[in-house]
Amino acid sequence: MDISLNKSTKNTLFQKIEQVRRRQGKVQDTHITLAHGSGGKAMRDLIDDIFVSSFDNPILSQLEDQASLNLSNLLQQGDRLAFTTDSYVVDPLFFPGSDIGELAVNGTINDLAVSGAKPLYLTCSVILEEGLPVEILRRVAKSMKAAANKAGVQIVTGDTKVVHRGAADKLFINTAGIGVILAGVSISAHNIQPGDVVIINGELGNHGTAILIARGELALETDIESDCQPLHNLVETILKVCPQVHAMRDATRGGLATVLNEFALSSNVGIRINEESIPVREEVQGVCEILGLDPLYLANEGKLVVVVARENAEAVLSAMKSHPAGKDACIIGEVIASPPGVVFLKTAFGTERIVDMLVGEQLPRIC
Amino acid sequence: MDISLNKSTKNTLFQKIEQVRRRQGKVQDTHITLAHGSGGKAMRDLIDDIFVSSFDNPILSQLEDQASLNLSNLLQQGDRLAFTTDSYVVDPLFFPGSDIGELAVNGTINDLAVSGAKPLYLTCSVILEEGLPVEILRRVAKSMKAAANKAGVQIVTGDTKVVHRGAADKLFINTAGIGVILAGVSISAHNIQPGDVVIINGELGNHGTAILIARGELALETDIESDCQPLHNLVETILKVCPQVHAMRDATRGGLATVLNEFALSSNVGIRINEESIPVREEVQGVCEILGLDPLYLANEGKLVVVVARENAEAVLSAMKSHPAGKDACIIGEVIASPPGVVFLKTAFGTERIVDMLVGEQLPRIC
């Protein structure tokens, strides 16, 4: 030892060293305390025990303040980087078919996927309310890891903040993500042309309805589950048969209606959809009728809206149907030249109505 | 027009089109409502008015769900991508010398910079409490833009969530960031060697003290301001004279003590620092004595801890002093072989004490 200490100090020292050695990176508490956000020992133990051990990959385990990723490897997979972020504040944390952890992984994967990117790396930043049971956090982290594994992405860096009881509601998660976009793919809400065809991969409104029911505001028992799922493999399947997809977006908050309005405004076109073609489960339709909701505005977490040139529609549709996430795919509408910026619905009765952007809020904290 | 409508519908339609045309992307409300997180029209107006107009860059203005960045351009600047994230929950939102917006930009820039990366692109994801004055959000966004401009980074994508009153405290921000690490640079907490020298760029504890005083818990008036500043130009200056820096980290939450403990544990070395060499303002020392705090654990938002081989120490020190963010740089300690994992402080009285990792929480919501 290259320092001089008196005997008592040395004893303290050796106890301390022993203590450091014994540190197992285990959380000592059953509930989150402010110390878990301190930057100190409790936080380090929490990170080791919950996140590093769950997410388990060599980049994260370095525990640097940033992940380091080889750029040449990225460039071999495509020519552009896609970069996105989303915060997740869904309430409740667990709901039929999914939970905030899976949602935070799949949601960000889908924001990458709809650009045609192969999702590769995610971050995980949590804001915890003092008093949150550690077991809840552990379940959420496991769910994130399972979703990341299933999708083939790695969670490579993160952050943990704790706020006083009452300054946040249990747990918020932010995930940012990066992926690589294949050369030649150019998907944008600005690319849509009159004559294009609008396709969706399945039933609308399951996620929103599952959350509503999980909140117990309705005395209903149904088997409706969130459609939370990663869409990048479905997107890959589509791009194989049609690299020149015009626009693609997942219909989350604000639902199909919001995506179509964004498309119509960005590309300065009109869009006309047919109510009879839009797949909605009977139970979802029922909940909507009881509550005065419109399934077109209900949130989804695994629904892909694809706009392609008419001559590619059949090939894309049949490719989508060949994939489990697209087996219920169908054509729901078409793009028209005018009036630009407006979405119409042809109702089951043969009339037409305008489907405006969502004004006000249907269901807060849906994702 | 290529659709058939009756006269009344047509009138409604034209009014609607007129309405779409008139939409100026202006926030109509003085306070945040749940509708601003709906995914619909109010959210779009908020994003246009507050974020897109403030951050003002062509990548963000696309309003896709992800930013698209040219990989070849990135590869020209270095060989690795650095990727990081941090959530900011600081309370209060505005404090002497800085605010949550500038902090959210500089904090993430610094997490990139300490890997030797040139910071390039940031995301901005906000969680808003219902009832937050829109004016507050506007000020914060302007502050983020100013910080981004000053540092030469772009905010290229984002997300907005709103939660009920009481489910979050005013405003939380997450920024994720990417940057490019120059070829040949390898900075890591695992690289530290016995004999290395520890350098810091200036006074400790100003940020933590400024927050404390801003909270009004002390009836003190001082001119202490947060040291919030971007460190990437200082890092660049250091790397020019010494590309082989061993370790570098910014001393934020948990302060200098936490960074040094992380270094000691990661590299399995001991670290000895000298109290007399550590720059602390008299007022900060005074606040610490009154409150029983230790400046070694106080948060900073512009303090860089650099570990270099002894033979490089003088060159690095003089390079740091040549830069405004490093003018008060000094050597504060050295790395020893044993006992590994332990940090010692040589006090002003000539005794030695162990500087442990922070146990418990000094100041919650400091960043």
Interface residues (C-beta under 8 A of the other chain):
Chain A: M1 D2 I3 L5 T9 T12 L13 K16 I17 V20 R21 T33 L34 A35 G37 S38 G39 G40 K41 A42 M43 R44 Q62 L63 E64 D65 Q66 A67 S68 L69 N70 L71 S72 L74 L75 G78 D79 R80 L81 A82 F83 T84 T85 D86 S87 Y88 V89 D91 D111 L112 V114 S115 A117 Y121 T123 C124 S125 V126 I127 V156 T157 G158 D159 K161 V162 V163 H164 G166 A167 A168 D169 F172 N174 A176 I178 V180 I181 S188 A189 H190 R249 D250 T252 R253 G254 G255 T258 E262 L265 S266 R272 Y297 A299 I336 A337 S338 P339 G341 V342 F344 E352 R353 I354 D356 M357 L358 V359 G360 E361 Q362 P364 R365
Chain B: M1 D2 I3 L5 T9 T12 L13 K16 I17 V20 R21 T33 L34 A35 G37 S38 G39 G40 K41 A42 M43 R44 Q62 L63 E64 D65 Q66 A67 S68 L69 N70 L71 S72 L74 L75 G78 D79 R80 L81 A82 F83 T84 T85 D86 S87 Y88 V89 D91 D111 L112 V114 S115 A117 Y121 T123 C124 S125 V126 I127 V156 T157 G158 D159 K161 V162 V163 H164 G166 A167 A168 D169 F172 N174 A176 I178 V180 I181 S188 A189 H190 R249 D250 T252 R253 G254 G255 T258 E262 L265 S266 R272 Y297 A299 I336 A337 S338 P339 G341 V342 F344 E352 I354 D356 M357 L358 V359 G360 E361 Q362 P364 R365
